[in-house]
Amino acid sequence: MARIVQKFGGTSVANTDRIKAVALRVKAEVDAGNEVAVTLSAMAGETNKLVEYVTTMSSLYDAREYDTVVSSGEQVTAGLLALALQDLGISARSWMGWQIPLRTDDVHGKARIEKIETGELEVRLSRGEVCVIAGFQGLGPDNRITTLGRGGTDTSAVALAAALKADRCDIYTDVDGVYTTDPRITPKAQKIEKITYEEMLEMASVGAKVLQTRSVELAMKEKVRVQVLSSYSDEPGTLVVDEDEVVEKELVSGIAYSRDEAKVTLVGVPDQPGIAAGIFGPLADSGINVDMIVQNISQDNKSTDMTFTLPKADLERAVATLESKHSHLEYKDLRFDENVAKVSVIGVGMRSHAGVAQRMFTTLAEKGINIQVISTSEIKVSVLIAEEYTELAVRALHTAYGLDGD
């Protein structure tokens, strides 16, 4: 007998027929003798609708009331799945985040989980009852409902798996696993049987949409074995595990990309101590995450150019922030480009093999693709290129590293 946490996303519970199909998947695990807790998202599109209600009502809304409204979508799906399971003869009940309770900090809209009190859940699971838990929500220190931000149900599921000491956390999505790259771009992409936490974290952070970054970070920290599966088929999925479980470490595991990038260049920035802090400090204070950074060598020891990337959605705010600091930063010009994409080569095998970056640069050069910015980590090489070359770059790199299937 195993203890399993299952998570079903919005497309998996998009309507009552889909929820009934989910109930059958849960029943299969119960029939196999396993203890099962289920975490659910709201129906597909429901959270967006609820957010729209809030913004229509008030442009400067109270974040606590925002959480009260947008958390209601998960309450509906949790109750409906509990009913569907009961109809199949399975003992089940729904749980809201505050009923467990799943305790968070007080950052409404983007709360972080601090503690999960699993005592009552443990008792119910030991009796064979399925615990159906509304994802994405928790209870703040002021006893107000909080939400965990976009993708928060993945985080809820992994946190619950860790707290319940589950044997596995199964994440059901609309894809049947993690692939070497996006199959829509490269039909020869192959499903990966096992991938390390580090590789999955890098893939999630640079554009792969299968799992949210926060959930992978938590799984790695708590050593939760995660399996990515499809809600629409019985195909085996992908296991996200510790590096020790992956015997043969591939040189490159996958090619990821993100079109959600923008590039900013400050021309003629004074070349003096503290200027980088003067640029990136205000951006951080505005909640803007900066990724790739390149500073040109100063030719005259007086001024230099600073280039960095950030999410496209934050570009307007970043430009406004930097323009407001112009008198302090004393740059000559501010330029930006939204028509860029980030392409990344990822693999734990890079640690013990040389020449990975060289092959990437050579492959792109052969296709006539210019590299604008480069960044690296121990298991990743990322480049910024013109957006129009994204698909060509992904396909060429996938072939160059021997990832193409039959």
Contacts in CASP RR format, 6 or more apart in sequence:
PFRMAT RR
TARGET T0000
AUTHOR 0000-0000-0000
METHOD contacts of the structure
MODEL  1
MARIVQKFGGTSVANTDRIKAVALRVKAEVDAGNEVAVTLSAMAGETNKL
VEYVTTMSSLYDAREYDTVVSSGEQVTAGLLALALQDLGISARSWMGWQI
PLRTDDVHGKARIEKIETGELEVRLSRGEVCVIAGFQGLGPDNRITTLGR
GGTDTSAVALAAALKADRCDIYTDVDGVYTTDPRITPKAQKIEKITYEEM
LEMASVGAKVLQTRSVELAMKEKVRVQVLSSYSDEPGTLVVDEDEVVEKE
LVSGIAYSRDEAKVTLVGVPDQPGIAAGIFGPLADSGINVDMIVQNISQD
NKSTDMTFTLPKADLERAVATLESKHSHLEYKDLRFDENVAKVSVIGVGM
RSHAGVAQRMFTTLAEKGINIQVISTSEIKVSVLIAEEYTELAVRALHTA
YGLDGD
1 33 0 8 1.000
1 34 0 8 1.000
1 35 0 8 1.000
2 34 0 8 1.000
2 35 0 8 1.000
2 166 0 8 1.000
2 167 0 8 1.000
2 168 0 8 1.000
3 34 0 8 1.000
3 35 0 8 1.000
3 36 0 8 1.000
3 37 0 8 1.000
3 125 0 8 1.000
3 164 0 8 1.000
3 165 0 8 1.000
3 166 0 8 1.000
3 167 0 8 1.000
4 29 0 8 1.000
4 34 0 8 1.000
4 35 0 8 1.000
4 36 0 8 1.000
4 37 0 8 1.000
4 166 0 8 1.000
4 167 0 8 1.000
4 168 0 8 1.000
4 169 0 8 1.000
4 170 0 8 1.000
5 36 0 8 1.000
5 37 0 8 1.000
5 38 0 8 1.000
5 39 0 8 1.000
5 157 0 8 1.000
5 158 0 8 1.000
5 160 0 8 1.000
5 161 0 8 1.000
5 164 0 8 1.000
5 166 0 8 1.000
5 168 0 8 1.000
5 169 0 8 1.000
5 170 0 8 1.000
6 25 0 8 1.000
6 26 0 8 1.000
6 29 0 8 1.000
6 36 0 8 1.000
6 37 0 8 1.000
6 38 0 8 1.000
6 39 0 8 1.000
6 157 0 8 1.000
6 169 0 8 1.000
6 170 0 8 1.000
6 172 0 8 1.000
7 38 0 8 1.000
7 39 0 8 1.000
7 40 0 8 1.000
7 41 0 8 1.000
7 153 0 8 1.000
7 154 0 8 1.000
7 156 0 8 1.000
7 157 0 8 1.000
7 169 0 8 1.000
7 170 0 8 1.000
7 171 0 8 1.000
7 172 0 8 1.000
8 22 0 8 1.000
8 38 0 8 1.000
8 39 0 8 1.000
8 40 0 8 1.000
8 41 0 8 1.000
8 172 0 8 1.000
8 231 0 8 1.000
9 40 0 8 1.000
9 41 0 8 1.000
9 153 0 8 1.000
9 172 0 8 1.000
9 173 0 8 1.000
9 231 0 8 1.000
10 41 0 8 1.000
10 42 0 8 1.000
10 43 0 8 1.000
10 44 0 8 1.000
10 45 0 8 1.000
10 46 0 8 1.000
10 77 0 8 1.000
11 18 0 8 1.000
11 44 0 8 1.000
11 173 0 8 1.000
11 174 0 8 1.000
11 231 0 8 1.000
12 18 0 8 1.000
12 22 0 8 1.000
12 41 0 8 1.000
12 172 0 8 1.000
12 173 0 8 1.000
12 174 0 8 1.000
12 231 0 8 1.000
13 19 0 8 1.000
13 22 0 8 1.000
13 40 0 8 1.000
13 41 0 8 1.000
13 42 0 8 1.000
13 43 0 8 1.000
13 44 0 8 1.000
13 77 0 8 1.000
13 80 0 8 1.000
13 81 0 8 1.000
14 43 0 8 1.000
14 44 0 8 1.000
15 43 0 8 1.000
16 80 0 8 1.000
18 231 0 8 1.000
19 77 0 8 1.000
19 80 0 8 1.000
19 81 0 8 1.000
19 84 0 8 1.000
20 84 0 8 1.000
21 231 0 8 1.000
22 38 0 8 1.000
22 81 0 8 1.000
22 84 0 8 1.000
22 172 0 8 1.000
22 231 0 8 1.000
23 81 0 8 1.000
23 84 0 8 1.000
23 85 0 8 1.000
23 87 0 8 1.000
23 88 0 8 1.000
23 90 0 8 1.000
24 88 0 8 1.000
25 172 0 8 1.000
25 231 0 8 1.000
26 36 0 8 1.000
26 38 0 8 1.000
26 81 0 8 1.000
26 85 0 8 1.000
26 90 0 8 1.000
26 130 0 8 1.000
27 85 0 8 1.000
27 88 0 8 1.000
27 90 0 8 1.000
29 36 0 8 1.000
30 36 0 8 1.000
30 90 0 8 1.000
30 128 0 8 1.000
30 130 0 8 1.000
35 125 0 8 1.000
35 126 0 8 1.000
35 128 0 8 1.000
36 125 0 8 1.000
36 130 0 8 1.000
36 131 0 8 1.000
37 121 0 8 1.000
37 125 0 8 1.000
37 130 0 8 1.000
37 131 0 8 1.000
37 132 0 8 1.000
37 133 0 8 1.000
37 160 0 8 1.000
37 164 0 8 1.000
37 166 0 8 1.000
38 81 0 8 1.000
38 130 0 8 1.000
38 131 0 8 1.000
38 132 0 8 1.000
38 133 0 8 1.000
39 133 0 8 1.000
39 134 0 8 1.000
39 135 0 8 1.000
39 153 0 8 1.000
39 156 0 8 1.000
39 157 0 8 1.000
39 160 0 8 1.000
40 74 0 8 1.000
40 77 0 8 1.000
40 78 0 8 1.000
40 81 0 8 1.000
40 132 0 8 1.000
40 133 0 8 1.000
40 134 0 8 1.000
40 135 0 8 1.000
40 153 0 8 1.000
41 47 0 8 1.000
41 74 0 8 1.000
41 77 0 8 1.000
41 135 0 8 1.000
41 136 0 8 1.000
41 151 0 8 1.000
41 153 0 8 1.000
42 50 0 8 1.000
42 73 0 8 1.000
42 74 0 8 1.000
42 76 0 8 1.000
42 77 0 8 1.000
42 136 0 8 1.000
43 73 0 8 1.000
43 76 0 8 1.000
43 77 0 8 1.000
46 73 0 8 1.000
46 76 0 8 1.000
47 70 0 8 1.000
47 73 0 8 1.000
47 136 0 8 1.000
50 69 0 8 1.000
50 70 0 8 1.000
50 72 0 8 1.000
50 73 0 8 1.000
51 66 0 8 1.000
51 70 0 8 1.000
53 69 0 8 1.000
54 61 0 8 1.000
54 65 0 8 1.000
54 66 0 8 1.000
54 69 0 8 1.000
54 70 0 8 1.000
55 61 0 8 1.000
63 108 0 8 1.000
63 109 0 8 1.000
64 108 0 8 1.000
64 144 0 8 1.000
64 145 0 8 1.000
66 108 0 8 1.000
66 109 0 8 1.000
66 147 0 8 1.000
67 108 0 8 1.000
67 109 0 8 1.000
67 137 0 8 1.000
67 144 0 8 1.000
67 145 0 8 1.000
67 146 0 8 1.000
67 147 0 8 1.000
68 144 0 8 1.000
68 145 0 8 1.000
70 147 0 8 1.000
71 134 0 8 1.000
71 136 0 8 1.000
71 137 0 8 1.000
71 138 0 8 1.000
71 145 0 8 1.000
71 147 0 8 1.000
73 134 0 8 1.000
74 134 0 8 1.000
74 135 0 8 1.000
74 136 0 8 1.000
74 137 0 8 1.000
74 153 0 8 1.000
75 94 0 8 1.000
75 96 0 8 1.000
75 134 0 8 1.000
77 134 0 8 1.000
78 94 0 8 1.000
78 95 0 8 1.000
78 96 0 8 1.000
78 132 0 8 1.000
78 133 0 8 1.000
78 134 0 8 1.000
78 135 0 8 1.000
79 94 0 8 1.000
79 132 0 8 1.000
81 92 0 8 1.000
81 94 0 8 1.000
81 132 0 8 1.000
82 92 0 8 1.000
82 93 0 8 1.000
82 94 0 8 1.000
82 130 0 8 1.000
82 132 0 8 1.000
85 91 0 8 1.000
85 92 0 8 1.000
85 130 0 8 1.000
85 132 0 8 1.000
86 92 0 8 1.000
90 130 0 8 1.000
91 127 0 8 1.000
91 128 0 8 1.000
91 129 0 8 1.000
91 130 0 8 1.000
92 129 0 8 1.000
92 130 0 8 1.000
92 131 0 8 1.000
92 132 0 8 1.000
93 124 0 8 1.000
93 129 0 8 1.000
93 131 0 8 1.000
93 132 0 8 1.000
94 132 0 8 1.000
94 133 0 8 1.000
94 134 0 8 1.000
95 121 0 8 1.000
95 131 0 8 1.000
95 132 0 8 1.000
95 133 0 8 1.000
95 134 0 8 1.000
96 134 0 8 1.000
96 137 0 8 1.000
97 133 0 8 1.000
97 134 0 8 1.000
97 135 0 8 1.000
97 137 0 8 1.000
97 138 0 8 1.000
97 139 0 8 1.000
97 145 0 8 1.000
98 137 0 8 1.000
98 138 0 8 1.000
98 139 0 8 1.000
98 143 0 8 1.000
98 145 0 8 1.000
100 116 0 8 1.000
100 117 0 8 1.000
100 118 0 8 1.000
100 120 0 8 1.000
100 121 0 8 1.000
100 133 0 8 1.000
101 116 0 8 1.000
101 117 0 8 1.000
101 138 0 8 1.000
101 139 0 8 1.000
102 113 0 8 1.000
102 116 0 8 1.000
102 117 0 8 1.000
102 137 0 8 1.000
102 138 0 8 1.000
102 139 0 8 1.000
102 156 0 8 1.000
102 159 0 8 1.000
102 160 0 8 1.000
103 113 0 8 1.000
103 114 0 8 1.000
103 115 0 8 1.000
103 116 0 8 1.000
103 117 0 8 1.000
103 138 0 8 1.000
103 139 0 8 1.000
103 140 0 8 1.000
103 141 0 8 1.000
104 111 0 8 1.000
104 112 0 8 1.000
104 113 0 8 1.000
104 114 0 8 1.000
104 138 0 8 1.000
104 139 0 8 1.000
104 140 0 8 1.000
104 146 0 8 1.000
104 148 0 8 1.000
105 111 0 8 1.000
105 112 0 8 1.000
105 114 0 8 1.000
105 140 0 8 1.000
105 141 0 8 1.000
105 146 0 8 1.000
106 140 0 8 1.000
106 141 0 8 1.000
106 142 0 8 1.000
106 146 0 8 1.000
107 146 0 8 1.000
108 144 0 8 1.000
108 146 0 8 1.000
108 147 0 8 1.000
109 146 0 8 1.000
109 147 0 8 1.000
109 148 0 8 1.000
109 149 0 8 1.000
110 147 0 8 1.000
110 148 0 8 1.000
110 149 0 8 1.000
111 138 0 8 1.000
111 140 0 8 1.000
111 146 0 8 1.000
111 147 0 8 1.000
111 148 0 8 1.000
111 149 0 8 1.000
112 148 0 8 1.000
113 138 0 8 1.000
113 148 0 8 1.000
113 155 0 8 1.000
113 156 0 8 1.000
113 159 0 8 1.000
116 159 0 8 1.000
116 160 0 8 1.000
116 163 0 8 1.000
118 160 0 8 1.000
118 163 0 8 1.000
118 164 0 8 1.000
121 131 0 8 1.000
121 164 0 8 1.000
122 164 0 8 1.000
124 131 0 8 1.000
125 131 0 8 1.000
125 164 0 8 1.000
133 156 0 8 1.000
133 160 0 8 1.000
135 148 0 8 1.000
135 152 0 8 1.000
135 153 0 8 1.000
135 156 0 8 1.000
135 157 0 8 1.000
136 147 0 8 1.000
136 148 0 8 1.000
136 149 0 8 1.000
136 151 0 8 1.000
136 152 0 8 1.000
136 153 0 8 1.000
136 156 0 8 1.000
137 145 0 8 1.000
137 146 0 8 1.000
137 147 0 8 1.000
137 148 0 8 1.000
137 156 0 8 1.000
138 145 0 8 1.000
138 146 0 8 1.000
138 147 0 8 1.000
138 148 0 8 1.000
139 145 0 8 1.000
139 146 0 8 1.000
140 146 0 8 1.000
148 155 0 8 1.000
148 156 0 8 1.000
148 214 0 8 1.000
150 212 0 8 1.000
151 212 0 8 1.000
151 214 0 8 1.000
151 215 0 8 1.000
152 212 0 8 1.000
152 214 0 8 1.000
152 215 0 8 1.000
154 171 0 8 1.000
154 211 0 8 1.000
154 212 0 8 1.000
154 214 0 8 1.000
154 215 0 8 1.000
155 212 0 8 1.000
155 214 0 8 1.000
155 215 0 8 1.000
155 218 0 8 1.000
157 169 0 8 1.000
157 171 0 8 1.000
157 215 0 8 1.000
158 169 0 8 1.000
158 215 0 8 1.000
158 218 0 8 1.000
158 219 0 8 1.000
158 222 0 8 1.000
158 224 0 8 1.000
158 226 0 8 1.000
159 218 0 8 1.000
159 222 0 8 1.000
160 166 0 8 1.000
160 169 0 8 1.000
161 168 0 8 1.000
161 169 0 8 1.000
161 222 0 8 1.000
161 224 0 8 1.000
161 226 0 8 1.000
162 218 0 8 1.000
162 219 0 8 1.000
162 222 0 8 1.000
162 224 0 8 1.000
166 224 0 8 1.000
167 225 0 8 1.000
168 225 0 8 1.000
168 226 0 8 1.000
168 227 0 8 1.000
169 219 0 8 1.000
169 224 0 8 1.000
169 225 0 8 1.000
169 226 0 8 1.000
169 227 0 8 1.000
170 226 0 8 1.000
170 227 0 8 1.000
170 229 0 8 1.000
171 211 0 8 1.000
171 215 0 8 1.000
171 226 0 8 1.000
171 227 0 8 1.000
171 228 0 8 1.000
171 229 0 8 1.000
172 229 0 8 1.000
172 230 0 8 1.000
172 231 0 8 1.000
173 210 0 8 1.000
173 228 0 8 1.000
173 229 0 8 1.000
173 230 0 8 1.000
173 231 0 8 1.000
174 230 0 8 1.000
174 231 0 8 1.000
174 232 0 8 1.000
175 210 0 8 1.000
175 228 0 8 1.000
175 230 0 8 1.000
176 191 0 8 1.000
176 229 0 8 1.000
176 230 0 8 1.000
176 232 0 8 1.000
176 233 0 8 1.000
176 235 0 8 1.000
176 237 0 8 1.000
177 191 0 8 1.000
177 192 0 8 1.000
177 210 0 8 1.000
177 228 0 8 1.000
177 229 0 8 1.000
177 230 0 8 1.000
177 237 0 8 1.000
177 238 0 8 1.000
178 191 0 8 1.000
178 192 0 8 1.000
178 195 0 8 1.000
178 200 0 8 1.000
178 203 0 8 1.000
178 208 0 8 1.000
178 210 0 8 1.000
178 211 0 8 1.000
178 228 0 8 1.000
178 238 0 8 1.000
178 240 0 8 1.000
179 189 0 8 1.000
179 190 0 8 1.000
179 191 0 8 1.000
179 192 0 8 1.000
180 186 0 8 1.000
180 189 0 8 1.000
180 190 0 8 1.000
180 192 0 8 1.000
180 253 0 8 1.000
180 254 0 8 1.000
180 255 0 8 1.000
180 398 0 8 1.000
180 403 0 8 1.000
181 189 0 8 1.000
181 254 0 8 1.000
181 255 0 8 1.000
181 256 0 8 1.000
181 257 0 8 1.000
181 394 0 8 1.000
181 398 0 8 1.000
181 403 0 8 1.000
182 189 0 8 1.000
182 257 0 8 1.000
182 394 0 8 1.000
183 189 0 8 1.000
185 257 0 8 1.000
185 391 0 8 1.000
185 394 0 8 1.000
185 395 0 8 1.000
186 255 0 8 1.000
186 394 0 8 1.000
186 395 0 8 1.000
186 398 0 8 1.000
186 404 0 8 1.000
188 398 0 8 1.000
188 399 0 8 1.000
188 403 0 8 1.000
188 404 0 8 1.000
188 405 0 8 1.000
188 406 0 8 1.000
189 398 0 8 1.000
189 403 0 8 1.000
189 405 0 8 1.000
190 403 0 8 1.000
190 404 0 8 1.000
190 405 0 8 1.000
191 237 0 8 1.000
191 238 0 8 1.000
192 238 0 8 1.000
192 253 0 8 1.000
192 254 0 8 1.000
193 236 0 8 1.000
193 237 0 8 1.000
193 238 0 8 1.000
193 239 0 8 1.000
194 238 0 8 1.000
194 239 0 8 1.000
194 240 0 8 1.000
194 241 0 8 1.000
194 245 0 8 1.000
194 246 0 8 1.000
195 203 0 8 1.000
195 238 0 8 1.000
195 239 0 8 1.000
195 240 0 8 1.000
195 241 0 8 1.000
195 246 0 8 1.000
195 253 0 8 1.000
196 240 0 8 1.000
196 241 0 8 1.000
196 242 0 8 1.000
196 243 0 8 1.000
196 246 0 8 1.000
196 249 0 8 1.000
196 253 0 8 1.000
196 348 0 8 1.000
197 216 0 8 1.000
197 219 0 8 1.000
197 220 0 8 1.000
197 240 0 8 1.000
197 241 0 8 1.000
197 242 0 8 1.000
197 243 0 8 1.000
198 220 0 8 1.000
198 243 0 8 1.000
198 348 0 8 1.000
198 379 0 8 1.000
199 253 0 8 1.000
199 254 0 8 1.000
199 346 0 8 1.000
199 347 0 8 1.000
199 348 0 8 1.000
199 379 0 8 1.000
200 208 0 8 1.000
200 211 0 8 1.000
200 216 0 8 1.000
200 240 0 8 1.000
201 213 0 8 1.000
201 216 0 8 1.000
201 217 0 8 1.000
201 220 0 8 1.000
202 256 0 8 1.000
202 344 0 8 1.000
202 346 0 8 1.000
202 347 0 8 1.000
202 377 0 8 1.000
202 379 0 8 1.000
202 380 0 8 1.000
203 210 0 8 1.000
203 253 0 8 1.000
203 254 0 8 1.000
203 256 0 8 1.000
203 344 0 8 1.000
203 346 0 8 1.000
204 210 0 8 1.000
204 211 0 8 1.000
204 212 0 8 1.000
204 213 0 8 1.000
204 216 0 8 1.000
205 213 0 8 1.000
206 256 0 8 1.000
206 257 0 8 1.000
206 258 0 8 1.000
206 342 0 8 1.000
206 344 0 8 1.000
206 346 0 8 1.000
206 380 0 8 1.000
206 382 0 8 1.000
207 256 0 8 1.000
207 257 0 8 1.000
207 258 0 8 1.000
207 260 0 8 1.000
207 342 0 8 1.000
208 256 0 8 1.000
210 228 0 8 1.000
211 226 0 8 1.000
211 228 0 8 1.000
211 240 0 8 1.000
215 226 0 8 1.000
216 226 0 8 1.000
216 240 0 8 1.000
218 224 0 8 1.000
219 225 0 8 1.000
219 226 0 8 1.000
219 240 0 8 1.000
223 242 0 8 1.000
225 239 0 8 1.000
225 240 0 8 1.000
225 241 0 8 1.000
226 239 0 8 1.000
226 240 0 8 1.000
226 241 0 8 1.000
227 237 0 8 1.000
227 238 0 8 1.000
227 239 0 8 1.000
227 240 0 8 1.000
228 237 0 8 1.000
228 238 0 8 1.000
228 240 0 8 1.000
229 235 0 8 1.000
229 236 0 8 1.000
229 237 0 8 1.000
230 237 0 8 1.000
239 245 0 8 1.000
243 249 0 8 1.000
243 348 0 8 1.000
246 348 0 8 1.000
249 347 0 8 1.000
249 348 0 8 1.000
249 349 0 8 1.000
250 347 0 8 1.000
250 348 0 8 1.000
250 349 0 8 1.000
251 347 0 8 1.000
251 349 0 8 1.000
251 350 0 8 1.000
251 353 0 8 1.000
251 356 0 8 1.000
251 401 0 8 1.000
252 345 0 8 1.000
252 346 0 8 1.000
252 347 0 8 1.000
252 349 0 8 1.000
252 350 0 8 1.000
252 356 0 8 1.000
252 401 0 8 1.000
252 402 0 8 1.000
252 403 0 8 1.000
253 346 0 8 1.000
253 347 0 8 1.000
253 348 0 8 1.000
254 345 0 8 1.000
254 346 0 8 1.000
254 347 0 8 1.000
254 398 0 8 1.000
254 401 0 8 1.000
254 403 0 8 1.000
255 343 0 8 1.000
255 344 0 8 1.000
255 345 0 8 1.000
255 346 0 8 1.000
255 394 0 8 1.000
255 397 0 8 1.000
255 398 0 8 1.000
255 401 0 8 1.000
255 403 0 8 1.000
256 343 0 8 1.000
256 344 0 8 1.000
256 346 0 8 1.000
257 341 0 8 1.000
257 342 0 8 1.000
257 343 0 8 1.000
257 344 0 8 1.000
257 390 0 8 1.000
257 393 0 8 1.000
257 394 0 8 1.000
258 341 0 8 1.000
258 342 0 8 1.000
259 312 0 8 1.000
259 341 0 8 1.000
259 387 0 8 1.000
259 390 0 8 1.000
260 311 0 8 1.000
260 312 0 8 1.000
260 313 0 8 1.000
261 291 0 8 1.000
261 309 0 8 1.000
261 310 0 8 1.000
261 311 0 8 1.000
261 312 0 8 1.000
261 340 0 8 1.000
261 341 0 8 1.000
261 342 0 8 1.000
261 384 0 8 1.000
262 309 0 8 1.000
262 310 0 8 1.000
262 311 0 8 1.000
262 312 0 8 1.000
262 314 0 8 1.000
262 315 0 8 1.000
262 318 0 8 1.000
262 336 0 8 1.000
262 337 0 8 1.000
262 338 0 8 1.000
262 340 0 8 1.000
263 307 0 8 1.000
263 308 0 8 1.000
263 309 0 8 1.000
263 336 0 8 1.000
263 337 0 8 1.000
263 340 0 8 1.000
263 372 0 8 1.000
263 373 0 8 1.000
263 384 0 8 1.000
264 307 0 8 1.000
264 308 0 8 1.000
264 309 0 8 1.000
264 310 0 8 1.000
264 315 0 8 1.000
264 318 0 8 1.000
264 319 0 8 1.000
264 322 0 8 1.000
264 334 0 8 1.000
264 335 0 8 1.000
264 336 0 8 1.000
265 305 0 8 1.000
265 306 0 8 1.000
265 307 0 8 1.000
265 334 0 8 1.000
265 335 0 8 1.000
265 336 0 8 1.000
266 279 0 8 1.000
266 305 0 8 1.000
266 306 0 8 1.000
266 307 0 8 1.000
266 322 0 8 1.000
266 329 0 8 1.000
266 331 0 8 1.000
266 333 0 8 1.000
266 334 0 8 1.000
267 305 0 8 1.000
267 331 0 8 1.000
267 332 0 8 1.000
267 333 0 8 1.000
267 334 0 8 1.000
267 335 0 8 1.000
268 303 0 8 1.000
268 304 0 8 1.000
268 305 0 8 1.000
268 331 0 8 1.000
268 332 0 8 1.000
268 333 0 8 1.000
269 275 0 8 1.000
269 279 0 8 1.000
269 303 0 8 1.000
269 304 0 8 1.000
269 305 0 8 1.000
269 306 0 8 1.000
269 329 0 8 1.000
269 330 0 8 1.000
269 331 0 8 1.000
270 302 0 8 1.000
270 303 0 8 1.000
270 329 0 8 1.000
270 330 0 8 1.000
271 298 0 8 1.000
271 301 0 8 1.000
271 302 0 8 1.000
271 303 0 8 1.000
271 304 0 8 1.000
275 306 0 8 1.000
275 329 0 8 1.000
276 295 0 8 1.000
276 306 0 8 1.000
278 325 0 8 1.000
278 328 0 8 1.000
278 329 0 8 1.000
279 306 0 8 1.000
279 322 0 8 1.000
279 325 0 8 1.000
279 329 0 8 1.000
280 290 0 8 1.000
280 308 0 8 1.000
282 321 0 8 1.000
282 322 0 8 1.000
282 324 0 8 1.000
282 325 0 8 1.000
283 290 0 8 1.000
283 310 0 8 1.000
283 318 0 8 1.000
283 321 0 8 1.000
283 322 0 8 1.000
284 290 0 8 1.000
286 317 0 8 1.000
286 318 0 8 1.000
286 321 0 8 1.000
287 314 0 8 1.000
288 310 0 8 1.000
288 311 0 8 1.000
288 314 0 8 1.000
288 317 0 8 1.000
288 318 0 8 1.000
288 321 0 8 1.000
289 310 0 8 1.000
289 311 0 8 1.000
289 314 0 8 1.000
290 308 0 8 1.000
290 309 0 8 1.000
290 310 0 8 1.000
291 308 0 8 1.000
291 309 0 8 1.000
291 310 0 8 1.000
291 342 0 8 1.000
291 375 0 8 1.000
292 308 0 8 1.000
292 309 0 8 1.000
292 342 0 8 1.000
292 373 0 8 1.000
292 374 0 8 1.000
292 375 0 8 1.000
292 382 0 8 1.000
292 384 0 8 1.000
293 306 0 8 1.000
293 307 0 8 1.000
293 308 0 8 1.000
293 375 0 8 1.000
294 306 0 8 1.000
294 307 0 8 1.000
294 308 0 8 1.000
294 373 0 8 1.000
294 374 0 8 1.000
295 304 0 8 1.000
295 305 0 8 1.000
295 306 0 8 1.000
295 307 0 8 1.000
296 304 0 8 1.000
296 305 0 8 1.000
296 306 0 8 1.000
296 307 0 8 1.000
297 304 0 8 1.000
298 304 0 8 1.000
303 332 0 8 1.000
307 372 0 8 1.000
307 373 0 8 1.000
309 340 0 8 1.000
309 342 0 8 1.000
309 373 0 8 1.000
309 384 0 8 1.000
310 318 0 8 1.000
312 338 0 8 1.000
315 336 0 8 1.000
315 338 0 8 1.000
319 334 0 8 1.000
319 336 0 8 1.000
322 329 0 8 1.000
322 331 0 8 1.000
322 334 0 8 1.000
323 334 0 8 1.000
326 334 0 8 1.000
339 386 0 8 1.000
339 387 0 8 1.000
339 388 0 8 1.000
340 372 0 8 1.000
340 384 0 8 1.000
340 385 0 8 1.000
340 386 0 8 1.000
340 387 0 8 1.000
341 384 0 8 1.000
341 385 0 8 1.000
341 386 0 8 1.000
341 387 0 8 1.000
341 389 0 8 1.000
341 390 0 8 1.000
341 393 0 8 1.000
342 382 0 8 1.000
342 383 0 8 1.000
342 384 0 8 1.000
343 382 0 8 1.000
343 383 0 8 1.000
343 385 0 8 1.000
343 390 0 8 1.000
343 393 0 8 1.000
343 394 0 8 1.000
343 397 0 8 1.000
344 380 0 8 1.000
344 381 0 8 1.000
344 382 0 8 1.000
344 383 0 8 1.000
345 356 0 8 1.000
345 360 0 8 1.000
345 380 0 8 1.000
345 381 0 8 1.000
345 382 0 8 1.000
345 397 0 8 1.000
345 401 0 8 1.000
346 379 0 8 1.000
346 380 0 8 1.000
347 379 0 8 1.000
347 380 0 8 1.000
348 379 0 8 1.000
349 379 0 8 1.000
350 356 0 8 1.000
350 378 0 8 1.000
350 379 0 8 1.000
350 380 0 8 1.000
350 381 0 8 1.000
351 378 0 8 1.000
351 379 0 8 1.000
356 381 0 8 1.000
357 376 0 8 1.000
357 381 0 8 1.000
359 400 0 8 1.000
359 401 0 8 1.000
360 381 0 8 1.000
360 383 0 8 1.000
360 397 0 8 1.000
360 400 0 8 1.000
361 371 0 8 1.000
361 383 0 8 1.000
363 396 0 8 1.000
363 397 0 8 1.000
363 400 0 8 1.000
364 371 0 8 1.000
364 383 0 8 1.000
364 385 0 8 1.000
364 393 0 8 1.000
364 396 0 8 1.000
364 397 0 8 1.000
366 396 0 8 1.000
367 389 0 8 1.000
367 392 0 8 1.000
367 393 0 8 1.000
367 396 0 8 1.000
369 385 0 8 1.000
369 386 0 8 1.000
369 389 0 8 1.000
369 392 0 8 1.000
369 393 0 8 1.000
370 385 0 8 1.000
370 386 0 8 1.000
371 383 0 8 1.000
371 384 0 8 1.000
371 385 0 8 1.000
372 383 0 8 1.000
372 384 0 8 1.000
372 385 0 8 1.000
372 386 0 8 1.000
373 383 0 8 1.000
373 384 0 8 1.000
374 381 0 8 1.000
374 382 0 8 1.000
374 383 0 8 1.000
374 384 0 8 1.000
375 381 0 8 1.000
375 382 0 8 1.000
376 382 0 8 1.000
385 393 0 8 1.000
398 404 0 8 1.000
END
